[in-house]
Amino acid sequence: MARSIFHAATTLLEDDVYKIATEILVNDGYHQIDRNGETVWKKGTGAMTAMHFIKLEYFPNDLVISGWIQVGLGKAGFDESDLTGIAAVIPKKSTVKTIQKIRKAVM
């Protein structure tokens, strides 16, 4: 799996972190799905642009945020791509922007 990992140090309780993150994700057009046994947030279909994915994992004093994109339609798409590099730079920047909003809100 090629995912970019971000950390957000937080003193907030788990429920508060997820409430804040959920509001940001929904406002940015993401919806929660089950993907291969993982609960993740997804934006896009892959038809005209890459699918954006964000996964949240709460640990005491740390929110771990994984982000990646996938180009192509559904399961026929390519492998996960981390949020670095110039390929599909616009969807990558968009995903990073959402992650940064979450980090700032919970820190």
C-alpha positions as CSV (number, residue, x, y, z in Angstrom):
1,M,0.0,0.0,0.0
2,A,1.3,3.4,-0.9
3,R,-0.2,5.8,1.6
4,S,1.0,9.1,3.0
5,I,0.9,9.2,6.8
6,F,0.2,12.4,8.8
7,H,0.1,12.8,12.6
8,A,-1.9,15.3,14.7
9,A,-1.0,15.6,18.3
10,T,-4.2,16.2,20.2
11,T,-5.5,16.5,23.8
12,L,-9.1,16.0,22.6
13,L,-11.1,12.9,23.4
14,E,-11.7,10.3,20.7
15,D,-15.4,11.2,20.2
16,D,-14.6,14.9,19.8
17,V,-11.8,14.2,17.3
18,Y,-14.1,12.0,15.2
19,K,-16.9,14.6,15.4
20,I,-14.6,17.4,14.2
21,A,-13.0,15.3,11.4
22,T,-16.4,14.0,10.2
23,E,-17.7,17.5,9.8
24,I,-14.7,18.5,7.8
25,L,-14.8,15.4,5.6
26,V,-18.5,15.7,4.9
27,N,-18.2,19.4,4.0
28,D,-15.3,18.5,1.6
29,G,-17.5,15.9,-0.2
30,Y,-16.2,12.7,1.4
31,H,-18.4,9.8,2.5
32,Q,-17.6,6.9,4.7
33,I,-17.2,3.4,3.2
34,D,-15.9,0.0,4.0
35,R,-13.0,-0.8,1.7
36,N,-11.4,-4.2,2.0
37,G,-12.4,-4.4,5.7
38,E,-11.2,-0.9,6.5
39,T,-13.4,2.1,7.4
40,V,-12.2,4.9,5.2
41,W,-13.5,8.2,3.8
42,K,-13.8,8.4,0.0
43,K,-14.4,11.2,-2.5
44,G,-14.9,10.8,-6.2
45,T,-15.6,7.9,-8.5
46,G,-12.4,7.6,-10.6
47,A,-14.3,8.3,-13.8
48,M,-13.2,11.8,-14.5
49,T,-10.7,12.3,-11.6
50,A,-8.9,10.2,-9.1
51,M,-10.6,8.7,-6.1
52,H,-9.5,10.4,-2.9
53,F,-9.2,8.3,0.3
54,I,-8.6,9.3,3.9
55,K,-8.4,6.9,6.9
56,L,-8.4,8.1,10.5
57,E,-7.0,6.2,13.5
58,Y,-7.2,7.6,17.0
59,F,-4.6,6.9,19.7
60,P,-4.4,8.8,23.0
61,N,-2.7,12.1,22.2
62,D,-2.3,11.2,18.5
63,L,-4.5,11.1,15.4
64,V,-3.0,9.2,12.6
65,I,-4.3,10.2,9.2
66,S,-3.6,8.2,6.1
67,G,-4.2,9.6,2.7
68,W,-4.0,8.3,-0.8
69,I,-5.5,8.5,-4.3
70,Q,-6.5,5.8,-6.8
71,V,-6.9,6.5,-10.5
72,G,-9.4,4.4,-12.5
73,L,-12.9,3.1,-12.1
74,G,-13.7,1.2,-8.9
75,K,-11.8,-2.1,-8.4
76,A,-10.5,-1.9,-12.0
77,G,-8.4,1.1,-11.0
78,F,-4.7,1.3,-10.4
79,D,-3.0,0.7,-7.1
80,E,-3.0,3.2,-4.3
81,S,-0.8,6.2,-4.8
82,D,0.7,8.3,-2.0
83,L,0.2,12.0,-1.9
84,T,3.7,12.9,-3.2
85,G,5.0,13.3,-6.7
86,I,3.7,15.1,-9.8
87,A,1.3,12.4,-11.2
88,A,-2.3,13.4,-10.4
89,V,-1.0,16.4,-8.6
90,I,-4.4,18.2,-8.4
91,P,-6.3,15.4,-6.5
92,K,-3.2,14.9,-4.3
93,K,-3.2,18.5,-3.3
94,S,-6.9,18.5,-2.6
95,T,-6.6,15.4,-0.4
96,V,-3.6,17.0,1.5
97,K,-5.7,20.2,2.0
98,T,-8.5,18.3,3.6
99,I,-6.0,16.4,5.8
100,Q,-4.4,19.7,6.9
101,K,-7.8,21.1,7.8
102,I,-8.4,18.1,10.1
103,R,-4.9,18.4,11.6
104,K,-5.3,22.1,12.4
105,A,-8.8,21.5,13.9
106,V,-7.8,18.8,16.4
107,M,-4.4,20.2,17.4
